[in-house]
Amino acid sequence: MRRLRLIIALGIFLASNVGFSQIFLERTGRWVVGGGLGFTEDPGMVRSLLWVNYYITDEISVGPLLQYDFQGSDQILGLAGMVKYSALLKANKVVRPYGQLGIGFIEFHHDKLFDGERRTFYLFPVGGGFEFKLAERVSLDASILFDISRETFLGLALGVNYIF
């Protein structure tokens, strides 16, 4: 019941802000910092993400992505340099779809993988999502990310961005 109230309140907040939102703030030369929580295809594994993006143009950014997935003593830690293309839609002022890809490293410390030994491999994260404008400098971020490595897996997350 408490979760339902929280979801309804979040929905009302988003709906009220969408009606009054303006076009996204020009991002060229700006930094965007964000973070989010979600889950992976492993039902009990929690995903946490932190990212920093520097916008070269209003649509193209580069920056690091840190992801940490955990469940009990199982841990997966990834660090990648990302390139992100965030499209501007002329007809829509509050939503920006994006695609991203990167290269980095991932460390597995998971009882069911590699006999429980800690292992590090290359990581190629590929994904996309949507940004929903909440305020002039704040947006909600919904993303899907495929982590391609020795073990390939999928993660979903919901987060917040702040534009400096």
N, C-alpha and C positions, 0 to 999 in steps of 0.2 A: 504494500500500500504506500509506503514511504517513497519507494522508487518511482511508482506511478505519479505521485505528486511532483517529484523532482523533474520527471520527463515532461509533464504537462507545463510546469513553470518555465522550463527551458524552451519549450515550443512556443509559448506565449511571448517570451522575451525575444526569440528570434523573429517571430511573425511581426511584432511591433517595430523592431528595428529595420526589417526588410522594407517595410512600407515607406520609411523616411530616409533610406540610405541614398548616398550619392555615388558617383563613379569612384572606383578605387583610387587612392592617392598615387601620384606619379612615383615610380620606384627607382628610376635610373639614378645610380650613384648612392643608393640607400642600403642600409642593412636591415634584414628581417631576422628576428630571433624567435624561435618557437619550441614547443614541446608537446608531447601527447602521450596518451595511454591507450592500450588496446589489448589484443590477444593474437595468438598464432593458431595454426591449424591443430596444434597439440592442445586439446581442450582446457587443460589446467594452466598452461603457460601464459604468463602476463608479459606484455610488451610495453617498454617505455622508450620513448624517442626524444632526442634533443637535436636541434639543427640550427645552423646559422647560414643565411644566404646573403650574398652581396649581388645586387642587381647591376649587371653590366649595361643592359637596356631595360626598358619597362617590362619586357617579357622573358629575358634570359638571365639566370643567376647561377652562381657557383658557390660552393661552400661545403663544410663538413656535416656529416650525419653520424650521430652516435646512437646505437640501439643496444638495449639491454633487455634480454628476455630471461625470465626466471620462473621457477616453480620449485619450492623447497630448496634442496641442495643443487638442483640442475640449473646451469647458467649458460647463456649464449651471449657473447659480447662482440659487437661489430662496429667498426669505424671505417667510413668511406668518404671519399671526395665525390661530391655530386654535381651534376649539371641539370638544371631544371628549366623547362620551357613552360611558362604560365601564359595562356592565351587570353587576349582581350576580346570579349564578345561585344559588338556594337549594340546589339538589341538588349543585352542583359547588363545591368549596372551593378549587381550585387554578387554574382557568381563568376569565378575564374577557374576553368578546368586546367589541369597541368599534367605534364609527363616528366619523369625524371629517370636518370640512370647514373651509375657511378662505378667506381672501382675502389677496393680497399681490402681489409683483412677481417677475418672472423675467427673467434676462439670459442670452441665447444668444450664445455665441462658438463657432460650429461651422462647419467648412468647407463642409458640405453644406446648411446652412440660411442663407437670406438672403444668398447670394453671399459667405459668409464674414465678413460685417460683424457687428459687435457690436450687438445690438438688445435693448431692454427692453420688456416687455409686462406687462399684468395677469396674475395667476396665481390660479386657483381650484382648489386641491387638494381632492380628495374621496377618501376611502378608509376602510379599516377594518383589523381584525386581531384578534389574540388576545394576551393577556398570560398567561404561565405562571409561577406563583409558584415561586421557587427557595428563598427564605429569607424571613425576616420583612420585610425592607426591599428585597429584590432580586427582580426578575422578568425573565423572558425575553420579548421582544416580537417577534412575527412580523407584518409588515404588508404591505398592498398599497395603493398610492397612485396615483390617476389625476391627472395634472397637466393641467388644462384651461387652455389659453392659445392663442396664435396657432398653436402646434404642440401637439397633445395627445399625451401619451405616458404609459406605464405603468411603474411601478417596484415591485420587491419588495425587502424588507429584513428582516434579522434583527438585533435589538439587545438592549440591556440597560437596565432602568430601576432607579433608586435612589430610595427615598422618604425625604425628610428630615422 
